[in-house]
Amino acid sequence: MTDIRAALKQGISQLREARVPSFTLAAELLLLHVLGRDRTWIYSHPEEKVSPADAARYFALLARRASGEPTQHLTGKQEFWGLEFEVTPDVLIPRPETEHLIEVALDRLAVREIRAGRKQTLTGEGLQIADIGTGSGCIAVALAKELPAATIHATDISPAALSVASRNATRHSLESRIHFVERNLLEGVPNHFDLIVSNPPYVGRREKETLEREVRDHEPELALYGGEEGYEFYAELITLSAAYLKPGGLLVLELGHNSLPAVQPLLDASAWTNVGVTNDLAGIPRVIAAERL
Ligand SMILES: C[S@@+](CC[C@H](N)C(=O)[O-])C[C@H]1O[C@@H](n2cnc3c(N)ncnc32)[C@H](O)[C@@H]1O
């Protein structure tokens, strides 16, 4: 019977040979998942035996990871904004870059409150928020957690993604404040909003072959591709948002790595003001925000 140290060592070397990115972390996460333990526990019990049944499950998962399946599809979860989300192959795996979108949205709302002379803690009282293309629901859930009095309308064109998103809202006891609807963008949604956020599909189809196999072969095409170039989705999103935002309402969008030059001119001075761009930790312009006139 193998022990934890040996199982981990073997997993790391198998994934390294298969050129899996972050192979040590992937082997750890798969072992933690099989054993139902946390990281501290496995490193403080290196000599603990792994049962033959657990070892067999672990080696089966390692083989699937080595052949390209994302770790999150094997464990069924991903952390985002300090919260755990269910993920399946029907939704985009939440990315750390998207946390910048949450930060920018919260900062912009706080500035709005200060400008209006309201200095109380930001609860989101009375705020109507829309999350377009909600996927796993990670943005809607994170905003609902941070703004405990806000109401959120989250749309997606994929019914399968919406099922995952509603389970994530329930998992975090937020189902009464997030309304999930199957829609193209925001079409037919009866509300006007104080804040619209979106992490739209923004990869160019022409970039398909340059994507990692984990992304290209396993994440939903609907969530990835914005068109041949990638930025095509933004024009309709911005036009529609202008119609659906209240005067002074905020739009906060995630950007693809090369979307800024195509997107910034769409936020023209006839409809928008206070346009700002935020870089991610790699220095890539990642979030664009603007205020509706
Ligand atoms: C890049 S993913 C973002 C998912 C999630 N918001 C996140 O940040 O992880 C884009 C999402 O937009 C959805 N989508 C694509 N086209 C759409 C459309 N026309 N209307 C609404 N949602 C759409 C996809 O199904 C996918 O869930």
The ligand as an ORCA input file, in Angstrom:
! r2SCAN-3c Opt
* xyz 0 1
  C     -16.269     34.396    -20.686
  S     -17.695     33.561    -20.061
  C     -17.866     34.373    -18.482
  C     -18.501     33.544    -17.423
  C     -18.455     34.171    -16.011
  N     -19.169     35.441    -15.993
  C     -17.041     34.367    -15.555
  O     -16.594     35.528    -15.496
  O     -16.341     33.379    -15.256
  C     -18.963     34.264    -21.063
  C     -20.391     33.762    -20.806
  O     -21.263     34.462    -21.705
  C     -22.255     33.579    -22.163
  N     -22.778     34.091    -23.434
  C     -22.269     33.944    -24.687
  N     -23.032     34.591    -25.581
  C     -24.041     35.188    -24.882
  C     -25.146     36.010    -25.249
  N     -25.368     36.361    -26.514
  N     -25.977     36.438    -24.266
  C     -25.762     36.089    -22.977
  N     -24.730     35.316    -22.582
  C     -23.878     34.869    -23.511
  C     -21.552     32.235    -22.283
  O     -22.482     31.166    -22.271
  C     -20.628     32.273    -21.056
  O     -21.264     31.696    -19.940
*
